[in-house]
Structure formats: C-alpha cells, structure tokens
Amino acid sequence: MELSEQAAQELAEGSTAISRVAELEAKVAELEVHGCRWKAEKVKAKEALRKEKRGKESDQCLPSPFSHLFCL
C-alpha cells in the first residue's frame, strides 16, 4: 500500500470515528432531554395524585368534634 493510500485510509477511518462520536453525543443529549422530560412528567403526576388524594379526604364525612358532646 502506498503512503498516500494509507493516509487516505487513516483519514477516512478518522472521519468515520468522528462521525460516530458525534452520533453518540447526539444520542446521549437526546436521552438526557427525555430523562428530564420524564422526571417533569413524574413530578406532575405525583402532584396530581397528591391533589386527588387531598380532595377525596376532604370529601369524606368526618365526625364533627362536637358530636361526642351530644351523645353524653
């Protein structure tokens, strides 16, 4: 193999490696974005659940603190 062919091959391999690194960096960035989005959705869901539970608790009929006075 001539020196120029070897240099061209190494350049092509280097270019391929750089391209692959760029692809992997983009994939990592995409996964980080999704991770943040999922975390935000999880927080919203937990907050909605907390509000729902709080609403159901306030809808329940709780005995009045004065009801025991009438029973006596």
N, C-alpha and C positions, 0 to 999 in steps of 0.2 A: 504494500500500500504506500502510495506517495505521501509526502509530508502534507501537501495541500488537501488531499483526500482525507487524511487523518484529522487535520484541523477542521475541515468541513463537518466531519462526522462528530467530533467533540463539540463543535458549536451547535449542531443540531440536537445532540443529547442534552447539552446545557439549556438550550431553548425549551426543550420538552420538560426538563426538570423545573425550570422557572414557571412554565405554564401550569404544571401540576401543583406547584406550591401555591400559585395564585388561586387555582380552583379550590384547594383545601382551605385556604384562608377565607374565601368567599363562603364555603360551606360552614365553617366554624362561626362566622359572623351571622349567617342565616339561623343557625341553631341557637345562638345567643339571643337573637331577636325573638325567636319563638319561645325560648325559655322565659324571657321577660314577659312576653305576652301571656303565656300560660300562668305565670305567677300572678299577674294582674287579674286575670280571669278567676283564679283560685281565690284571691282576696275578695273580689266582688261577690263570688258565690258564697263564701263564708259570711260576709256581711249580710247578704240577703237572707241566709239561713238564720243568722242571729236575730235579724229583724222579724222574720216569720215566727220564730220561737217566742220572741218577746210579745208579739201580737197575740199569739194563742194563749200565752199565760195571762195576758190582761183580759182576754175574752172569757176565761174560766170564772165560774161563780165561786168566789171565795167567801167564806163565812164572815159576817161582819164582826168586828171586835166587840160590839155591843150585844150580840145575840146571846151570849152567856149570861148577861145580866137579867134578861127576860126569863130565862129558864130557872133562875133561882127563885 
